[in-house]
């Protein structure tokens, strides 16, 4: 059942993200052609600023989902209802707090944004972004029961509809009116509709959660949730500073138009990252269900299988980014939007390191390890923001991403071996290194050899250049990984798994 749900969730997530990617690239091109780089920079900047306010959520959603695994497995409806009510009250309170703090940030906007030439009020644009994030907290809590029941695919299907309707409507508005304000209102309206539809689906599939007769949540469970939240708040802060401050630093030191240039590359990187993140998000509930059994040997074997897939996917994706992104950008929006090769290399390294966090993060979240490593994100954040600010003054944009890369080492060399390998699998630091190093070597070989081969191919036609690069990227890194790892137990596991599916 776990495998079936994971596969179903992963397939829907993959299809959803492929559709999202196509829509996103079309939307970005039309946005640039219609409104220009400055609007694009403001779009990315305000998205980052308001993701900072998401820290206030404190990880309550993750803590609630973790606590839903056990009562769902036991069929304990009363406890599920109590958790859902607690979640509802918590999220509405958070929405109110975010609105208040968001308004208090208004006086600081012009310092962060700097001089802009757009006719619309920067404050009004910011308030529309704030309205969108606050609206997302009002009805979203019921999707948690779908996540915990391993039905992520249901949420993803609704999200596909939301994205298609929103983007198509926004593009029509841009083409016909070039009205950025109306463009933002469409997003708010579609967000509310998405949450309403998911709420209706959750109510129909689990009608007992609509009951007005709900017991107060047990004090012991509340204390456990608050303990998890105390740990998650550090993780929320850390995640934002490491992944969400790049645009703010670039805007402050290099200007909002530079943010617009980076946003094009960031859209491609996020598209790939989201494509694979959804696959790992789809298996989190299944991993949580597995960890309830408390079989450390079995959990470790599953971990190694997922880590192998994680590594292969991100080795392939990183190779693709390095070798395909430049010819793609030339065709997509033009050569004037190409960034330097040095910036591209740092972006690819950062993308790979963020991707290789997926397996450990999946097990850490499913295992409820939020409080134990609560100080790690603070160290990661401090290293990130200090090194990024120092290096941006020395190297420019490339320095921001080097700072992020440096800070990531805190997780790989300290957090994961201590807080994942030891408690969940009873494995040593030496075993951790032994599991990761072969994949790192394999990735370096795959990326280097592929890029070296492609560097000898000189094609003037941009479309043909892109097609050839994509074709070789699909072959070379995967062949290298196949030759390196085909004898491993992990490769044999997936080979046998695919054979079973094909026979069925």
Phi, psi and omega in degrees: 000318179300314181296317181299313180295321180296317180296314180299314179298317183293318180297312180296319179298319181294312179299316180302316183286329175297317176297317180299317181299311181300312180299318182299317180291320177297315182297318181296318180298313181293322178300312180297315181294327185273315188248329177100176187293325184296315177297321179297320178296317178297319178303310181292321182296311181292329175299317178293316181300316184281339172292335175298321180293339176297344176303328183297337176299335172063012180078018181301319181300314179296320180295319179294314180300318177301318182283347177279338183305311184294307179297329176293317178297328182269350183071028182275088185293324182296318180291323178299316179298318180296319178295319181294320177295318178300318180295317181301309181298317181299315183291324179290325176294318179298318179302318179295316181296318179299319179299316181294312181293322178302319179293322181294340180279348185306317181299340183266357186299314186291334176292320182283316184285321183078198181285129176227157184251008183285148183283333183288156177289125178298323180296317180295318177300315179299319180296328176292320175298319179295318178301319181297314183289324178294318179300329182292342181267350188284319184235010190279345192296332185287346176292342182299324181290331176289318177299310184294333178272015179063033179244043177302328182300329179295313178298319181295322178297317177296320181295325176301312179300317178302313183295316181297310181298314183297310184293318179298315180296317179298319181293321177299317179298317180296313182296319184278322188240339186055032183262106183292325181296314178296324176303317180288324179296324178301319180297317180298313182298316181293324177300313180298316180298319179301313181294323178296316181295317179296322177298316179299316180297314179299318179297322181287321182282330180228071186300337182294339181285351177275351184301138178276342180271092183234130178283151176296145182294137180305139184300322180296320179292319177302314180299320179296318178297315181296325177296315178297318181296321178302321177286321184292331180299323177294319180294322179297315179298314181298315181298318180295312184296319182287318187254344188247357184260355183304311181296324180293316179294316179298317180295316183295318186263332187239348177105153185292332178293327177294325175300320179299319178296314179294329183301329179294314177293321182296325178298317179294315182294316179294324179299313178295316180298316179294324179303314182274331178298321180298326178296316180287324175297327182293336182260358183300314180296323179292322177293319177300319177297323178293315184292337176300330180289339177059037174258097188294324180294314179296318180298319181294320178297318177296318178303313182296323177295317180291321179299320178299312178297318178305312183294314181299314182299314184281336171294315178296313182295320179294320176298316179299316180301312184295322189264344188245336191297321183292309177297330178293315181296321179302316180286320188291305185229351176118154183295336182292348180259009179285131175268167183294157180296325179298317177297317180300316180299315180294324177295321180292317178299315179297318178300316180296314181295319177296322180293323182286357174279345192302312185296311181296321179295323179299313180289324180295316180291316180294331179273000178070026181272085181243322186276325188298323182250033188298332183275345182300313180299331179293317177295317179300316182294316181298313179298318182297308188288324179291312182294323180295317181292320178294313186285333178293331177284340180264311187250357184078215185302322182300328181295328179298317184282329175296321177300319178295319179298314181300316184293332182295335182297337177301321180289312187290326184262350181229303190294307186294314178296325184278319189255352176246303185296317184288307183286323185275327186239350185057046180245158186268170176299322179299318179294323178300310179299318181298326180285326187269322188302315179303324180289324177296315179297316179300320180292316179301316179296316182298313182292313184295312182296317180297313180296321179298316179296314183292334181294340179275350183262112181249112181232126182286321182289121185297318181294314179295321177301315179297314182299315180296314180299315179299316180300313181290325177295327178289339184258304192298303182297325179290324176294320179297314179296321179298314180295325183284326192237008185293340179275350185287157177297328182292317178295318180296326178299311181290326177298312179294323180297315179294323179297320179296318179296316181296323178295322179291000000 
